Amino acid sequence: MAAVTPLTILGIAKVLAVIGLVTPRARRVKEWAYAGVFFVYAGAACSHYAVGDGADKIGMPLAFAALTLVSSALWGRSRHDANARS
């Protein structure tokens, strides 16, 4: 039996998050998926910073974390607008 590595766990979690994000009408799942993806990227940036990596290694995870926050905010806003119309 193959050993389960942290990369395997993160890979599976990211695939599940994508499925949750593209599934329509799964509000609670989307909220958790956005949170999980943000924590992965923020954790990656913190890990790079902790080992002394430069801005070239820290910048990309921070950019993805910021994009996740923007996407989450826009999704929440569109959900709120849709509820107001109905």
N, C-alpha and C positions, 0 to 999 in steps of 0.2 A: 504494500500500500504506500502511495506517495505521501510525503510529508506536506502538511498544509502550512504554507508560509504566509507572512503578513502581506506579501504582494498578491497572493491568491485571494486572500480575504478582501483586500481593497479592490481588486479587480471585480470580484463578484458583487461587492457592495455598490460599485459604480454602475455596473450593468443593471442592477435592481433599481438604482436611483433614476437612471435614464428611462427605464420602463415606467416607473412611477410618474416621472415628469411628462411623459407623452400620453399617459392614460387620461382620457377625458373624464371629468366629473369625479375625480378621486382627490378631493380637496385636502383631506388630512394626510394622505400619502404624499402629495406634492409638498406640503409644508415640511414633513420629515425629510423628504428627499433633498429639498433646498438646504435645510439645516445640515444634513450629513455631508453634502458636497462642499458647503462652506467650511465646515470643520476640517475636512480633508485638506483643502487648499490652505487654510489658515495654519493648520498644523504643519504642513510642508514648509511654509514660509518660516515659521518659528524654528523648525528643526534646522533649516539651512542657516538661519541667523545664529542659533546656538552653537553650531560647529565652526562658526567664523567664515562662512561663505560670503562672498561679496554680493553686491546689488544685482549682478548678472544672474545669480542663482535664486535670489530672493524675489526678484521682480516679477517673474512669470507666475508663481503661485499666488502672489498678492494681486496680480491683474485678474487672474481667474476667480479669486475670492471676491474681488470688487464686481466683476461681471455677474457673478452669482447673486450678489446682493441687489444689483440693478434689475436683473431678470426677475428676482423674487418680488421686488417692489412693483415692477410693472405688471406682473401676473396678479398680484393682490389688488392693484388698482383696477385692472380690467375686470376682475371678478366682482369688485365693489360696484363698478359702473354697470355691469350686466344685471346685478341684483337690483339696482336703482331703476333700471328700465322696465323690469317686470313687475 
